[in-house]
Amino acid sequence: MYNKKEYKYRIKEKLDLLSHNEYKSALVVFPKALKIHQRTFFRYLYTKVNENYSMPVDHLARLARFFNCRIEDMLNYEPKPLTMKDMEKQKKIDVAKRFNLVK
């Protein structure tokens, strides 16, 4: 058995709730429906929480709709909220880059 919290997305957990035939079919149909390679879909399945790799939100939304849940229910982590402090910091970095003050 796998540790449910180690994966970034709860896709595998949701797939495990399907019947065996639905599960096998989903592994073939989902990548085609999302217009991605099967290898990319498996990367979505097995991306770890601490990895920077992320799937596009429209793919996540379509999977959430299939599983009849909210997008947030497909995540195994709490996204860091965006704050004004983050935005101000990014603005300063952008200005510094424009004047070649930082790389």
Residue pairs with C-beta under 8 A, 6 or more apart in sequence:
2 12
4 10
4 13
4 76
5 49
5 76
6 48
6 49
6 76
7 13
7 45
7 46
7 47
7 48
7 49
7 76
8 47
8 48
8 49
8 51
8 53
8 54
8 75
8 76
8 77
9 44
9 45
9 47
9 55
9 60
9 74
9 75
9 76
10 73
10 74
10 75
10 76
11 44
11 45
11 63
11 74
12 45
12 46
14 63
14 67
14 69
14 74
15 23
15 26
15 27
15 45
16 23
18 26
27 38
27 41
28 38
30 41
30 63
30 66
31 37
31 38
31 40
31 41
33 62
34 41
34 59
34 62
34 63
36 59
43 53
44 55
44 59
47 53
47 54
47 55
49 76
49 77
57 71
60 71
60 74
61 71
63 74
64 70
64 71
64 73
64 74
67 73
67 74
93 102
96 102
97 103
